[in-house]
Amino acid sequence: MRYKSDGNEAEPLPPFEWLAAFDEIQEPVFVHDEHYRVLRCNAAYAAHVGLPMEDIVGRPYWLIFPRSDGPLRHCLEAVKHPFSAETSELTAEGDQIFISHDITARRPTGEFWYSRHMMENVSARREHEEADKRRAQFDEAIIAGVPGVLAVVDDKHRLVRWNDGFAALVGRAAGGLAGADLASVVAPPRLRDGIAAKLEEAFAHGAAAGAVRFAGAADETDFILAVRRLESDGSRFAACVGLGRQVAEAVDGDLAGDMAFSDAIIESAPGPYYVIDQQSNLVRWNRRLAQVAGKSDEELAGSSILATIHQDDRDLAAAKFLAAFAMGYAQMEVRVPTPGEGLRVFLKTARRFELGGVPYVTGFCVDITERRKAENALTEEKAFTDALVNSVPGAFYVLDSEGNYHAWNSYLNRLTGLCNEALRRRSHLMTIAEEDRPLAAAAMRRAFESGYSQAELHVLTRDRGIRLYYMTARRFQVGDAVFLVGVGIDTTDRMQRIHQLEEEARTDPLTRVPNRSHFLSLAAQEFARSRRYGHPLSLWMLDVDHFKNVNDAYGHHAGDLALQTLGATSRQILRDWDIMGRMGGEEFAVLLPETDATQALLVAERLRQKVASTEVPVEPGRAVHLTVSIGVATMHGNDGDVEHLIDRADQALLEAKRTGRDKVSVSDTPPRP
C-alpha cells in the first residue's frame, strides 16, 4: 500500500504495522471477498465471536457473525452493482443490535475487490431510544390525563404543548395550534392583555394564578388559571393549567384557586402521593396514601413518612430521601404495612423541588407487590431448574433448529473449556471430533424429523483429549420454534472396561494369545474368507515335547515360563496377520492366511529350530531347552469346514510325535468328500 504526500510517493506501510493499527479499532471489523469469505478481521471481531483467527479466515462470514440465512441485503447488492459504495444496515445477533457500516471497493477495471464491514453495537443506544420513547409516551399520557385544560408556551407566549381538553375548548385541530399565541386562541380581544399579563408574571416571578375567562368554541367559560415557569435546555417555558369554575368561587384569591387545582391533580394520581420536608415529615399527601397507611389526615399531619414504612426498611428509605435532597432524585423499593392487605411492596420516587427557597421532596408510590411475587416465583423456579439441570450427571444441552447451543449446564462449560458467550455462538458440531461430525449431523436431522435419536460420538474436551460420549436428542417445541434437548454421558472408561473384559474373555491369561473358543471363531471366519476368494490357507497344530517332565522337575512355575517363552518366540517368527491360539495345556494352533503348503512347512521348520535353540531359565543358574512337534495342513477344495482342516493338522502332529518328536509333519491326506 502506497500513498502520496506533497507530490512524493512514500514507502508502503509495513504489513505488520497496518494489521496492528487494524486491531486498534474497538468495534468488530472484517473484510470479505466476492464469495463472502472472510479475508481478514481484527482482534475485536475474533473476541466477539469467540473463535481463533485461523477458524474465521476463509469461512463465509454469515456462518460466523452476523449470522443469517445469507449475506446482508446491502452487502449482496454491493457485490452485484458495478461501482464502489458505502452503506449501513441494521442487523441483530442474539439480543444485540448492530449497524453494519459497509464499504465496497472495486478495482479500477471494475471488478469486485473487497467489502469491509465495521459492526457498531447500538444495543445500548436502541435501549435508550426505547426508554426515551416510553418516557415520551408516559409524558403524553400524563398530559392527556390532566383534568381541565393544559397548555405550555414559550417566552413569546407561543403554544408548544397542550392536552385534549385545551384542543376541545378552542375547537381547533392539533395541527393548527402549534406556534399560535395563547391569548389570541383562548381569549376575546378585550381579555387578551390579562392573560398575557399572567404569563409575564409567571416568567418574571416563577408562578402566577388567578381567575380568567376563556372564549371557547361554543361560549365563554370562567377558569381558575395557574401558571408556573419552567426551563429546559436553557430555554424558558410556562405551563398553564386551568379548571372551569364560577367566578364567584374564585374571589377568595389566586392562592385558593392554585390550591384547588393542585389538590385535584394530586387526588387524581393512581397511587399514594406525598410531599415531605427535610425532616422527612409529611407536608402534603393524597387520600390514597392515607388509605395505604391506615391513618387519618390528622394522624398523618406533621408525622414522619418513615412511620408508614416497615421498620426493617426505614434506614434504606431515610438514606434515599437524604440522597433525593442532595442529588435531586432517588427511588427505592420498600415494604409498607397496610390494613387488610398485610405487607405490600411499593416503588417510591423522590424528587426535590424548592418553594420560596425551601427544599422539599415529592413523589409517587406504585404498588409492585404482585410483580415482585411473580419475579420471585420465576427466580425460584429458575434456581430450581438451574440446580436440576446442573445436577444432570453429564452434559445437558438444548440446540436450536440450526444446531447451535441455546441452553446448557455448567458441565458443558467445564467439558469444552468455553464460556457462555463462546458456547452461545458455537455450533454443536464444532464440539464433536471431525471424523464423527457427519454422524452427529445425521443424528440431529433424524431427531428433528422423527422426534428422537441417539449416537455414540467422540467429543473434543478441554483437558482430557477426545472422549467417547453416548448422546441423546429429543425434539420439543415452544411456540413456532423447534428445539432439541439432550444429554451426553461419558462412556469412555466404561467402554474401555468392556473392551478389556471382552479381551480377557477371548485371551489366554498366561500366554496372551487367543484362547480355544476365540481362535476357533477367528479360524472359521478366515476359512470362509479364503474359501470365498480362493486364497490359500494353512494351519498348524503344535505341541511341546515332554512338557510334563518340565513341570515334574522344576514345578508348574517353570512350565508356565516355558509356555510364555514359546509364545514370545512364535511372535518373532510369525507375521502380524498370523493367528496363534492355545487349544489347551501345552497344545497350540496357528492359522496362516495367504500361505500355501510349501510356505507353511518352511515357516514351521524355522519355528521348530528357533524353539530348540532358545533357553528357558527355570531357576537361578539353570535353564532348559524345549522342543516342539508340529503338524501342518493346507486347505483343499474338499475341506467342508475349518474343523476338517484342524483334524488333518492334528493327525500330522500325531505322526510327528510318533516318529520321534522335534519335527514337522505335513498332512498329505485330502479330506474325504
N, C-alpha and C positions, 0 to 999 in steps of 0.2 A: 504494500500500500504506500503510495507516494502522495505528497501534497505540495502545493506551490505557495510561496510566500515572497512578496516583493519581486516577483518575476523569476525567482530562482526555484529550481526543483530540489526539494530537501530529500534527505535519506529516508527510506521506509522505516516506519515504526517497528522495532523488533517484535516478532510474533508473541514472545512471552510477555512483553510489556502490554501489548494490546489485550491479551487474554486476562492479564491481571487487572487492567482497567475495566474490562467487561465484568469481572467478578465483583467490582466495587459497587455495581448497581444493586440496590437493595430489593427491587422488585424482581420477580421471576422473569427471565428473558430467554427466548430460544429462537433459533434460526432454522428454517426448513427449506428443502428443495421443492421442485415442482411435483414430486410424489408425496409431499408432506412428511418426509423423513427428516428427523432432527439432525442437523449438521453440527450444531454447537449449542450449548446452553451455559448459563452462568451458574455460580455456586448456589445462588438463591433459588433457582429453579430446581436443581438437584436436591437441595434440602427440603423444598416444599413437597416434592413427590416422594421423598424417602427412598430414592434409588441412587446407586453409584453412577457416575458419569458413563461408564462403559456399558451399563444396562439401558441407557437412554439413547445414546447416539446411534443412528441407523434405523431406529424404530419409528413408525408413524406417530406423530405427536398425539393424535386423538386416542391412541391406546394408553397414553401416559397422563397427559394433562394439557389442556382441558379435555376431558373425555366426553364423547358424544357418539352419535351414530356415524359421524364422519366429520370432515373438515368444517370449520366455521363458514357461515354463508358468505361473509365478505372475503374471507381467505380464498374460498372456492372461486368467487367471481374474479379476484385479482389474478389468479393463475390463468384464467381464460382471456382477460382483457389485454390488448396489446399495448399497454402503457403502464408506467410506474405510478403507484398511488399510495396514499396514506389514508387508512380508515380506522374506525373504532367500533367496537361491538361488545355488547353485554353478554356475559356467559356465566353460568352457575356451575359450581363444583362443590357438591355436598351442600353444606349450609353457608358456603362462602360465595360472594358475588364479585366478579372481576370485570374490568373493562379491558378488552384486548386491543391494544394500540398496535396496528399492523402497518408496517412499511414494506411495500413490494417493490423490488428493484429489478430492472431489466437491463440487459447488456445493450450497448449502442446499436447492435444489429437487431434488437427487438426480442431476442429470446429471453425467456424467464431466467432470472439469475438466482435470486433467493427472496425469502419473505421473513422479516423479523417481527416477532411478537413480544411486546412487553405487557405483562399481566398485572394491571394495577388493581389491588384489592380494595374494593369500595364498599365492603360489607358494613364497616362501621359508619361510613357516610350514609349509606342507604338506611341503616337503622336510625341515624339521627334525623334523616329526612322523614322517615315514617313517624318518628316521635314528634317532630315538628308538625307533621300533618295531623297527627292525633290531637296534639295540643291546640292546633288551629280549629279543628272540629269541636274540641271541648269548649274553646273560647266562643265559637259561634253558637254552641248550644246554650252557654251561659247567657250570652247576649239575647238570644231568642227567648230565653226563659224569664228575662227581667219583666216584672209586671209594669204596665203603663207604657210610656214611650222612653226610648233611649236614643241619643244621638251624640256622636263625637265629632268635634270641629277642630280645625287648625287655628293658628293665631290670626288668620284672616277671616275667621268665622265661617269657613267653607266646610261643608259636610264631608266627613271621611268614613264614618261607620254609622249604622242605625239598625234598629230592630224592626220586626214586622209591625209592631204597634205603631211605630212612627210612620212607616210607609202607609199603613191603613188610615192613619189620622189625616195625612195630607193628600191621600188619594193619588199618589204618583208611583209609577213603576220604578224599580230599583235603579235601572239604567239612567233615569232622568234626574236622580238626586245627587249623584256624585259631583262634588265641586260646587254645588249650589249654596248660596248664602242662607244660613239657618233662618234668620229673621224674615227674609223675604219669602221663605217657604211656608212658615208656620203662623206668621202674624199679619194682620191687616196693616196697611201703611201707618196708621195712627199709633200702632203699638210696637213697631219695629225698633224704635230707639230704646224702649225699655228693655227689650230682650238683649239688644246689643250691649246695653249698659251692664246687665247681669254678667254677660260673657267677659267684658273688660274687667269687671270687678274680680271675677274668678282668676283671670290671668294675672292681675296685679297682686291679689292677696291670697291666692290659693283656693278659695272657695267663695261661693255666693249662693243665696237661696231667697225665695220669695214667691208670691203669687203672680201668675202671668195668665194671659189669655191667648190661646192658640186658635187660629182660624182653620178649622178642619175642612174636610171635603164637603161635609153636609152643613155644619153651622159652627159657630164659635163656642169653645169649651174652656172652662176655667181649670187651671192646673196649679199644683204646688211644684215649683221647679227648683231642683238642687243642681248646682254646677260645681265641679271640682277640677282643678288644674292637674295635669299630669305631663310627664316628659318621657320621650322615647328616642334614643339615638340622637340626643342633642336638640330635638325639636319639641316644641310645646303644643299641647293639645288641651281641650276642655271636654270633659264628659258631662253631658246634660241628661238628667233623668226627671221625669215628671209623672205625677199621679193626679188624675182628674178629681177635683173637689169643688164644693161650693165655696165661693169667695168668702162668705161669712165665717166658714170653718177655719179659714187661714188667717183671720185678722189678728190672732194672738202673736203673730210674728214669724219671721223666717225660720227661727230655730225649731219651733214646734213642727213646721212643715218638714224640715230636714229630718227630724227625729221620726216622724210618722213614716216617711218614705224609707228610711234605713231600717226601721222595725219591720216593715212589710218585706223587705228583701231578706233580712235575717231569718224571719219566720218561714220564708219560702224555701230555705235551704233543706235539702233532702236528709240531712243528718244533724247531729249536735254542732252548734256554733258557739264560739267563745271569744272574749277579749280579756286579757289579763294584764296587770301592771307588773312592774319589776319585782314585786314581792310574790308573784305568781297568784295574786288574789284576783278573783273574777270581778270584772267591771261591767261586762255585758254578756248575755247568753240568750239562747232561744229556748222555746218550750221543749224541744227535743232533748236538749242537754239536761233539763230538769227531770224529764221522764226517765232518761237512762240512769241518772244519778239517784233517782227515787227521792228527791228533795224538793221542797217548795222554794219559790223565789226568795222568801225571807231567809231561809236557811242557807241559800247559795250566796246571797248578797255579802260581799266582803270576805267570803271564805276562800281558802286556797283551792285551786283546781286540782292540786295533788291529792286532796282528800277524796276526790271522785275516782282515783286510780288505785288499783290493787297495791298493797303496801310493798310487795316484793319488786314492783316496777317503778316505785316513786323516785328512787335515786336516778334511774335512767331518764325519766321524764324531766326531773329537775335539771339534769345536765343538758338535755335537748332544748329546754326553754332558755337556759342560760346561753347556749350556742345561738339560738334564734335572735336574742337581744344583741349578741356580739357580732354575728355574721350576717344577720338579716333573714335567714331562713333555716328551718330544720324540719325533719319529720321523724316519726317514731311509731313503733308498734307497742301498745301497752294493753294490759288486761284491765277491764272495768267491771266491778261487781254491779249487777243490775237486779232490780226487784222482779221476781217471777222468772227471769231467763237465766239467772246464775251468772257465771263469769263469761264475759264476752271479750273478744279481741277487736281493738279499734286501731285504725291507722289515722294518726293525728298529724295535721300540718300545722306549722307555726311560722308566721311571717311578721316581721317587725314593721311598725309604722309610727309616725310621730304626730301628735296633735298639740299644737301650742308649744312646741319644743319639748314635750314629754313623750318618752318612748313607751309603746305598748306592743303586745304581740297578739295577733288574731289568727284564727284558724278554724278549719272544719274537721269533723271526725267521721270516718267511714267504717261501718261495721264489716270486718273481714273474717268473722269467726268461721262461717261455713267454708269460705275459701281456704282458710288455714287448715280446717279439718280435712278438707279434700286433699290439700297438698301434703299434709302429714300422713294421710292414708296412702297416698301414692308413694311417698318417701318410704314408708314402712313396707309397702308391697314391693317396691324396687329393691330395698335392702334384703328382703326375704328372697326375692328372685335372684339377686346377685349372689347371695350366700348359697342358694340351691345350685345355681349354675357353676359357681366356683368349687362346689363340693363334688362335682362330677369327676370320677376317677379317670380322667383323660382329657382330651381336647374337645371342648364343646364349641360349636360354631354354627352360625346362620349365614347362608350365602344368598345373594340376590340373583336375579334372573341372568346376570352376566357372569356369574361365578365369582364375584368379589365378596370379600368378607363384610358382612353387615353387622354382626354381633359375635362376641366370643367371650371365653373366660380367661382368667389370668394364666391358666396352664398353657394356653396357646402362645401368650406373650413370652413365657419362660422357654417354651419349646423352640420357637423361631428366633428368639432374641430381638423381636421387633416391638416398638412402642405402638400405642393405639393409633397414632396418626399414620404410621407406616403401614400397619395392618389394614387400616381403612382404605388405603389406596393400593392394596396388594391383591392380585388375583389368587384364588385358591390354588391354581395350577402352579404358581411360582414357588409354592412351599413343597411341591412334590418333586422327587428326583426326576430328571429329564426323561429317562427311559420309561418311566411309568406314567407320564403325562397323557399320552393317548388313552391309556386305560382309565385314568381319572376323568378325562373329558367324556368318555363314553359312559362312565358310571353316573356323572352329573346329568347327562342327557337322558339316560334311562330313568333317573329319579324324577326329573321334570315331566317326562312323558307318562310313566306308569305309576308314579307316586312313591316308589321306594327302590333303593339299590344298595349294594354293599360291595366292598372290594378290599383287597389287601394291597397296600401301596407303600412304597419306600418314601419316607419323609426326610427333608433336609432339616437338621436340627442345629442349634447354635453351638453346642459344645459336646455333642455325643455322636457326631457324624451322621451317617444315614441309618435311620431306624425303620423297622417294618411296623406298620400300623394297620389294624383292622378298622376300616372306616365305614360308617353308615350314612345314609342321606334319605330323609323323608320330606315329601313336599307338603307345604301348607300355604294358606292364602290369607292375606289381610287386605280387605277391600278388593281392589283390582290388582294388587301387587302379589306376585308369587315368589315364595322363598323355599329354600331347603334348610332343614335343621338336621344336624348330625353330631355324632360322637366318634372320636378316634382313640382307640386303645392301643398302647404299645405292646405288641406281641413278639418283639424281637427275642427276649430272653426265653419266653415260653416256647417259641418255635425252635430256638436253638436247643432247648432241653428235649423237645420232642424228637428233633433230628438226632440228638445224642442217644436217646433211648432207642430209637429205631436202628441206629448204627450198632449199638450194643446188642440189640436183639438179632442182628444179622452177622455179627462178627465173633469169631472165636477169641475169647478174652486172653488166652495165653500167647498165641502166635500172631494175632491181629490180622488174620486172613478171614474171608467169608466162612461161616460155619456150613454144615452139610445142607441145611434147608435152603439157605440163601444161594449157595453155589449151584444147587440143582435148579433153582429158579433162573439164575443167570445163564446156566448152560442150556436150559430149554429155550430161552429167548434167542441165544446165539445160534443154536441148532436150527431154529425156524428161519432166522435171517439167512444163514448160509444155504439152507435148502431152497429158499425163495429165489435167491440171486445166483445160485450155482457156484458159490465160493467154497474153497477148500476149508476143512476144519479138522483139527486133530485133537486128541485127548490123551493125557497120561493118567495112569494110576501109579502112585509112588508109595513105597513102604520102607521104613527104617529097618535095616537088618539087625537082628539080635538086640532089639531095643530093650527087652526085658532084662538082659544082662546088665545094661547101664543102670536101670532102676535098682536091681538087686544089689549091685556092687557099690553104688555111690548114693543111692536114695532117690526119692522122687524129685527132689530139687534139681539134681543133676539131669534127670530125664527131662524136666521142663526146660532147663537151659539148653539141652541138646535140640529140642523141638524148635525153640526160639532161634537158635543158630541156623537150623535148616531153613526156617522161613526167611531169615535175613540173607542167607546165601542164595536162595532161589530168586529173591527180588533182584539180586545183582545179575543173574543170568537171563531172567525173563524180561519180555518187553512190557511197556506200560499197559498195553491193552490185553495182555495175557491174564487169565484169571486162575488163581490158586485157591483151593478150599480144603479145609480139614474135614475129612469124612468120618473121623473117629480114631481115638488112640493115636498111633503113630502112622496112620494111613492118610494120604493126601491125594487130591486130584488136581490136575492142571489142564485148563482149556486153552487151546492155542488157535485163535481165529486166523483166517487167511494163511493157513500153514498146511502144506501137503505132507505126505509120509516121509519123504527124504529129509525135509527141513525139521520135522518133528523129531526124527531119530538123531540128527546131528545135535540139536539143542539138548535133548535128553542125555546124550553121551557127555556133552560138555558139563551139564549139571552134575552127573554122576562123578566125574573126575574132580570137579571143584569141591564137592562134599567130601570125597575121600581124602583130599589134601588139606582139609580145614580142621584145625584143632579146636576141641571144645574143653575149656578149662572147667573141670568139675569140682575141684577143691584146690586150695593153695599148693602149688608145686606139682600138680598132677593134671593131665589132660587126656582126653580120649579122641580117637578118630572114628567117625561114623561112616557107614556105607549105606547105600540105598539101592533098592531094586525098582526098576521102572518098567511098566507095561505100556506100550504105545499102540493106539488105534486111530485110524483115519477114516472119516465118514465116507461110506459108499452110498450109491444110489438106492440100495435096498434097505438102508437103515430106516426103520419105521419111526423111531424117536431117539432122544438122547440116551434113554436107558439102554437101548441096544448098543450104542457106542460105548457107554460105560462098562457094560458086561464084557465086550470084546477086549477093552483095555485091561479089565480085571483078570481075564483069562491069560492075557500076555504077561501080566505081573506074576501070576502064579507060576507060569512057565519060567520066568527069570529066577524066581526063588527056588524052584525045583531043580534047576540046572546049575546051582552054585551060588546064587545071590551076587550082589555088587555088579549087576549087569543090566543091560537094557534089552527087552524082548519086544518084538513087533508082531501085532496080530495080523496074520495074512489070511485069516479065515473070513470070508464075506458073510454077512448075516443071512440067515435063512429068509427066503421070500415069504 
